[in-house]
Amino acid sequence: MRHIDYQTRGTCSRRIELDLDDENRVRNVKFYGGCDGNLKAIPALVEGMTADEVTRKLSGIRCGLKDTSCGDQLARAVRSAAGL
């Protein structure tokens, strides 16, 4: 299991921690800062998904006028950690 500590950019959340297991499945996602409800929902929804699934589903999602979102930042963290 690999532990990732990702510093976000352009979002209300400041940091994301997560684990990738030996099959590149996402585990134990935790956001620091941001909208409480969304940052509880996103980890619950992606738990056990493959890195590829998370990247496909969340990449490019925007928050309001921002060029990114907490979901997009999670996709970037996962993509980087999984080497996608």
KAPE-V180472 format. One record per backbone hydrogen bond with DSSP energy under -0.5 kcal/mol. CO is the residue of the C=O (numbers start at 1). NH is the residue of the N-H. Records with the same first field share a line. If there is no record, write none. Layout:
CO=NH ; NH
//
This chain:
2=20
4=6 ; 18
6=8 ; 16
14=8
15=32
16=6
17=30
18=4
19=27
20=2
21=24
24=51
25=21
26=48
27=19
30=17
31=33
32=14 ; 15
34=36
35=39
36=40
37=40 ; 41
38=42
40=44
41=45
42=46
43=47
46=49
49=26
50=54
51=55
52=56
53=57
54=58
55=59
58=61
62=64
63=66
68=63
69=73
70=74
71=75
72=76
73=77
74=78
75=79
76=80
77=81
78=82
79=83 ; 84
80=83
//
